[in-house]
Amino acid sequence: MIDLLPPLQRWLLFSGVLLLGGVPAWKTWIAPHVAEARELEAQVAGWGLLASLMLLPVWGLRLAVQVQDFRDPFAPLSEDLAFLVRETFWGSVWIAQGLLLVALGVTFAALWRRPAPQEAATRASNPKAGGLSLGWKTIWLGTLLLVLTLSLSSHAMSVPYNRPLAVAMDAAHLLAAAVWMGTLALILLLRSPPPRRASLLAVQLRAFSPLAMVAVGVLVFMGVVLSAIHLGSVQNLWGSSYGRVLSGKIAAAGLVLGLGFRNWRQGLPTLDTEKGVRTVRRRAALEVAAAGIVLLLTALLTGTSMPADTH
């Protein structure tokens, strides 16, 4: 059971951060196309609040996993904890991660309400007035910094040259995944009255399609470059434990891309019918489920040592 704890913790962490990343992405790129955006905004903020709260125990579990790996059996536990949290770069990043989750939770809680009647009237008369509020800009900043904390604990930190660039690329890779899968998962989670449910989903999916294309492009490009950096040579793709797990991740990611392409090619033209919307929704849910497998393999990959001849 102990051996399963580290990858499980990382899988939960990645999954939560991806959903969090989908929240400001929805607000920025999907909401402007949705007439009911004002009614859905409270739900969106609520999902962000729930993700933030659920990530807090995962954040605490991360310390337990790190102590398990770091533990000196001849030293008091309190001494190991103090050193790990106060004296290491990992500890500084871990503390920052917790503070960001709390700040995001507080901000989401403030946004988790329907606009007041005066605010609703202003938005109804001029939907584009004001752009993103200070609260949503804060959510964007907190999400970007949270993604960065994951990259500051990734394999990118072991790159001996151009380390800041490698960390930035890793963060861009994760953020692109959040914009793609986090936003799609959020669209599927949102609920509206039955008479408008099908049409609302269709509008969101049409707005999501070009966003997904850009996110997938960034995701694939960054993934290829980072894989080349961490593998060192093509032979390591099948000749090392890291390469074999990476191969599994690539295969699973290819499946997700294939499902997404099929849904885009065959599903989008059918969104004008209720049956087409149900089919697209079912396929999109399958796409998100397959992405969960990719995240699980990512969790295994980040805990696997890189080939000896790299870095």
Contacts in CASP RR format, 6 or more apart in sequence:
PFRMAT RR
TARGET T0000
AUTHOR 0000-0000-0000
METHOD contacts of the structure
MODEL  1
MIDLLPPLQRWLLFSGVLLLGGVPAWKTWIAPHVAEARELEAQVAGWGLL
ASLMLLPVWGLRLAVQVQDFRDPFAPLSEDLAFLVRETFWGSVWIAQGLL
LVALGVTFAALWRRPAPQEAATRASNPKAGGLSLGWKTIWLGTLLLVLTL
SLSSHAMSVPYNRPLAVAMDAAHLLAAAVWMGTLALILLLRSPPPRRASL
LAVQLRAFSPLAMVAVGVLVFMGVVLSAIHLGSVQNLWGSSYGRVLSGKI
AAAGLVLGLGFRNWRQGLPTLDTEKGVRTVRRRAALEVAAAGIVLLLTAL
LTGTSMPADTH
2 68 0 8 1.000
5 61 0 8 1.000
5 64 0 8 1.000
5 65 0 8 1.000
5 68 0 8 1.000
6 65 0 8 1.000
6 68 0 8 1.000
6 69 0 8 1.000
6 303 0 8 1.000
7 296 0 8 1.000
7 299 0 8 1.000
7 300 0 8 1.000
7 303 0 8 1.000
8 299 0 8 1.000
9 58 0 8 1.000
9 61 0 8 1.000
9 62 0 8 1.000
9 65 0 8 1.000
9 299 0 8 1.000
10 298 0 8 1.000
10 299 0 8 1.000
10 302 0 8 1.000
10 303 0 8 1.000
11 292 0 8 1.000
11 295 0 8 1.000
11 296 0 8 1.000
11 298 0 8 1.000
11 299 0 8 1.000
12 55 0 8 1.000
12 58 0 8 1.000
12 61 0 8 1.000
13 55 0 8 1.000
13 58 0 8 1.000
13 59 0 8 1.000
13 62 0 8 1.000
13 150 0 8 1.000
14 150 0 8 1.000
14 174 0 8 1.000
14 295 0 8 1.000
14 298 0 8 1.000
14 299 0 8 1.000
15 292 0 8 1.000
15 295 0 8 1.000
16 51 0 8 1.000
16 54 0 8 1.000
16 55 0 8 1.000
16 58 0 8 1.000
17 55 0 8 1.000
17 146 0 8 1.000
17 147 0 8 1.000
17 150 0 8 1.000
17 174 0 8 1.000
17 178 0 8 1.000
18 174 0 8 1.000
18 177 0 8 1.000
18 178 0 8 1.000
18 181 0 8 1.000
18 182 0 8 1.000
18 185 0 8 1.000
18 295 0 8 1.000
19 47 0 8 1.000
19 48 0 8 1.000
19 51 0 8 1.000
19 178 0 8 1.000
19 182 0 8 1.000
19 185 0 8 1.000
19 186 0 8 1.000
20 48 0 8 1.000
20 51 0 8 1.000
20 52 0 8 1.000
20 55 0 8 1.000
20 104 0 8 1.000
20 143 0 8 1.000
20 146 0 8 1.000
20 178 0 8 1.000
21 143 0 8 1.000
21 147 0 8 1.000
21 175 0 8 1.000
21 178 0 8 1.000
21 179 0 8 1.000
21 182 0 8 1.000
21 183 0 8 1.000
22 178 0 8 1.000
22 179 0 8 1.000
22 182 0 8 1.000
22 183 0 8 1.000
22 185 0 8 1.000
22 186 0 8 1.000
23 44 0 8 1.000
23 45 0 8 1.000
23 47 0 8 1.000
23 48 0 8 1.000
23 51 0 8 1.000
23 108 0 8 1.000
23 139 0 8 1.000
23 143 0 8 1.000
23 186 0 8 1.000
24 136 0 8 1.000
24 139 0 8 1.000
24 140 0 8 1.000
24 143 0 8 1.000
25 178 0 8 1.000
25 179 0 8 1.000
25 182 0 8 1.000
25 183 0 8 1.000
25 211 0 8 1.000
26 44 0 8 1.000
26 183 0 8 1.000
26 186 0 8 1.000
26 187 0 8 1.000
27 41 0 8 1.000
27 44 0 8 1.000
27 132 0 8 1.000
27 136 0 8 1.000
27 139 0 8 1.000
28 132 0 8 1.000
28 136 0 8 1.000
28 140 0 8 1.000
29 183 0 8 1.000
29 207 0 8 1.000
29 208 0 8 1.000
29 211 0 8 1.000
30 37 0 8 1.000
30 183 0 8 1.000
30 187 0 8 1.000
30 204 0 8 1.000
30 207 0 8 1.000
30 208 0 8 1.000
30 211 0 8 1.000
31 37 0 8 1.000
31 40 0 8 1.000
31 41 0 8 1.000
31 44 0 8 1.000
32 127 0 8 1.000
32 128 0 8 1.000
32 207 0 8 1.000
33 203 0 8 1.000
33 204 0 8 1.000
33 206 0 8 1.000
33 207 0 8 1.000
34 40 0 8 1.000
34 200 0 8 1.000
34 203 0 8 1.000
34 204 0 8 1.000
34 207 0 8 1.000
35 203 0 8 1.000
36 192 0 8 1.000
36 196 0 8 1.000
36 200 0 8 1.000
37 127 0 8 1.000
38 114 0 8 1.000
38 115 0 8 1.000
38 120 0 8 1.000
38 123 0 8 1.000
38 124 0 8 1.000
39 114 0 8 1.000
39 192 0 8 1.000
40 190 0 8 1.000
40 192 0 8 1.000
41 111 0 8 1.000
41 114 0 8 1.000
41 115 0 8 1.000
42 111 0 8 1.000
42 112 0 8 1.000
42 113 0 8 1.000
42 114 0 8 1.000
43 189 0 8 1.000
43 190 0 8 1.000
43 191 0 8 1.000
44 186 0 8 1.000
44 190 0 8 1.000
45 108 0 8 1.000
45 111 0 8 1.000
45 112 0 8 1.000
45 113 0 8 1.000
46 108 0 8 1.000
46 112 0 8 1.000
47 186 0 8 1.000
47 189 0 8 1.000
48 104 0 8 1.000
48 105 0 8 1.000
48 108 0 8 1.000
49 105 0 8 1.000
49 108 0 8 1.000
49 109 0 8 1.000
49 112 0 8 1.000
52 101 0 8 1.000
52 102 0 8 1.000
52 104 0 8 1.000
52 105 0 8 1.000
52 108 0 8 1.000
53 105 0 8 1.000
55 101 0 8 1.000
56 98 0 8 1.000
56 101 0 8 1.000
56 102 0 8 1.000
59 94 0 8 1.000
59 97 0 8 1.000
59 98 0 8 1.000
59 101 0 8 1.000
62 94 0 8 1.000
62 97 0 8 1.000
63 81 0 8 1.000
63 84 0 8 1.000
63 85 0 8 1.000
63 94 0 8 1.000
66 84 0 8 1.000
66 90 0 8 1.000
66 94 0 8 1.000
67 77 0 8 1.000
67 80 0 8 1.000
67 81 0 8 1.000
67 84 0 8 1.000
70 80 0 8 1.000
70 84 0 8 1.000
71 77 0 8 1.000
71 80 0 8 1.000
72 80 0 8 1.000
84 90 0 8 1.000
84 91 0 8 1.000
85 91 0 8 1.000
85 94 0 8 1.000
85 95 0 8 1.000
89 152 0 8 1.000
90 153 0 8 1.000
93 149 0 8 1.000
93 152 0 8 1.000
93 153 0 8 1.000
96 145 0 8 1.000
96 149 0 8 1.000
97 146 0 8 1.000
97 149 0 8 1.000
100 142 0 8 1.000
100 145 0 8 1.000
100 146 0 8 1.000
100 149 0 8 1.000
101 146 0 8 1.000
103 138 0 8 1.000
103 142 0 8 1.000
104 139 0 8 1.000
104 142 0 8 1.000
104 143 0 8 1.000
104 146 0 8 1.000
107 135 0 8 1.000
107 138 0 8 1.000
107 139 0 8 1.000
108 139 0 8 1.000
110 135 0 8 1.000
111 135 0 8 1.000
111 136 0 8 1.000
111 139 0 8 1.000
114 120 0 8 1.000
115 123 0 8 1.000
122 129 0 8 1.000
123 129 0 8 1.000
132 140 0 8 1.000
143 178 0 8 1.000
144 171 0 8 1.000
144 175 0 8 1.000
147 171 0 8 1.000
147 174 0 8 1.000
147 175 0 8 1.000
147 178 0 8 1.000
148 167 0 8 1.000
148 171 0 8 1.000
150 171 0 8 1.000
150 174 0 8 1.000
151 157 0 8 1.000
151 167 0 8 1.000
151 168 0 8 1.000
151 170 0 8 1.000
151 171 0 8 1.000
151 174 0 8 1.000
152 167 0 8 1.000
154 167 0 8 1.000
154 170 0 8 1.000
154 302 0 8 1.000
155 170 0 8 1.000
155 230 0 8 1.000
155 302 0 8 1.000
155 306 0 8 1.000
156 163 0 8 1.000
156 166 0 8 1.000
156 167 0 8 1.000
156 169 0 8 1.000
156 170 0 8 1.000
156 226 0 8 1.000
157 163 0 8 1.000
157 166 0 8 1.000
157 167 0 8 1.000
158 306 0 8 1.000
158 311 0 8 1.000
159 166 0 8 1.000
159 229 0 8 1.000
159 311 0 8 1.000
160 311 0 8 1.000
166 226 0 8 1.000
166 229 0 8 1.000
169 222 0 8 1.000
169 225 0 8 1.000
169 226 0 8 1.000
170 222 0 8 1.000
170 226 0 8 1.000
172 218 0 8 1.000
172 222 0 8 1.000
173 218 0 8 1.000
173 219 0 8 1.000
173 222 0 8 1.000
173 223 0 8 1.000
173 226 0 8 1.000
176 215 0 8 1.000
176 216 0 8 1.000
176 217 0 8 1.000
176 218 0 8 1.000
176 219 0 8 1.000
176 222 0 8 1.000
177 215 0 8 1.000
177 219 0 8 1.000
177 291 0 8 1.000
179 211 0 8 1.000
179 215 0 8 1.000
180 211 0 8 1.000
180 212 0 8 1.000
180 215 0 8 1.000
180 216 0 8 1.000
180 219 0 8 1.000
181 287 0 8 1.000
181 288 0 8 1.000
181 291 0 8 1.000
183 208 0 8 1.000
183 211 0 8 1.000
183 212 0 8 1.000
184 208 0 8 1.000
184 212 0 8 1.000
184 284 0 8 1.000
184 287 0 8 1.000
184 288 0 8 1.000
185 288 0 8 1.000
187 201 0 8 1.000
187 204 0 8 1.000
187 205 0 8 1.000
187 208 0 8 1.000
187 284 0 8 1.000
188 281 0 8 1.000
188 284 0 8 1.000
188 285 0 8 1.000
188 288 0 8 1.000
190 200 0 8 1.000
190 204 0 8 1.000
191 197 0 8 1.000
192 200 0 8 1.000
198 274 0 8 1.000
198 277 0 8 1.000
198 278 0 8 1.000
201 277 0 8 1.000
201 280 0 8 1.000
201 281 0 8 1.000
202 271 0 8 1.000
202 272 0 8 1.000
202 277 0 8 1.000
205 268 0 8 1.000
205 271 0 8 1.000
205 280 0 8 1.000
205 284 0 8 1.000
206 268 0 8 1.000
206 271 0 8 1.000
209 264 0 8 1.000
209 268 0 8 1.000
212 260 0 8 1.000
212 264 0 8 1.000
216 257 0 8 1.000
220 257 0 8 1.000
227 246 0 8 1.000
227 250 0 8 1.000
229 310 0 8 1.000
230 242 0 8 1.000
230 246 0 8 1.000
230 306 0 8 1.000
230 310 0 8 1.000
230 311 0 8 1.000
231 237 0 8 1.000
231 240 0 8 1.000
231 242 0 8 1.000
231 243 0 8 1.000
231 246 0 8 1.000
231 306 0 8 1.000
231 307 0 8 1.000
231 310 0 8 1.000
232 307 0 8 1.000
232 309 0 8 1.000
232 310 0 8 1.000
233 307 0 8 1.000
233 309 0 8 1.000
236 242 0 8 1.000
236 243 0 8 1.000
236 307 0 8 1.000
236 309 0 8 1.000
236 310 0 8 1.000
237 243 0 8 1.000
237 244 0 8 1.000
237 246 0 8 1.000
237 247 0 8 1.000
238 244 0 8 1.000
238 247 0 8 1.000
239 307 0 8 1.000
240 306 0 8 1.000
240 307 0 8 1.000
241 304 0 8 1.000
241 305 0 8 1.000
242 301 0 8 1.000
242 304 0 8 1.000
242 305 0 8 1.000
242 306 0 8 1.000
242 307 0 8 1.000
243 307 0 8 1.000
245 297 0 8 1.000
245 300 0 8 1.000
245 301 0 8 1.000
245 304 0 8 1.000
246 301 0 8 1.000
248 297 0 8 1.000
249 294 0 8 1.000
249 297 0 8 1.000
249 298 0 8 1.000
249 301 0 8 1.000
252 290 0 8 1.000
252 293 0 8 1.000
252 294 0 8 1.000
252 297 0 8 1.000
253 294 0 8 1.000
255 290 0 8 1.000
256 287 0 8 1.000
256 290 0 8 1.000
256 291 0 8 1.000
256 294 0 8 1.000
259 283 0 8 1.000
259 286 0 8 1.000
259 287 0 8 1.000
259 290 0 8 1.000
260 283 0 8 1.000
260 284 0 8 1.000
260 287 0 8 1.000
262 283 0 8 1.000
263 280 0 8 1.000
263 283 0 8 1.000
263 284 0 8 1.000
263 287 0 8 1.000
267 276 0 8 1.000
267 279 0 8 1.000
267 280 0 8 1.000
267 283 0 8 1.000
268 280 0 8 1.000
270 276 0 8 1.000
270 277 0 8 1.000
270 279 0 8 1.000
270 280 0 8 1.000
271 277 0 8 1.000
271 280 0 8 1.000
END
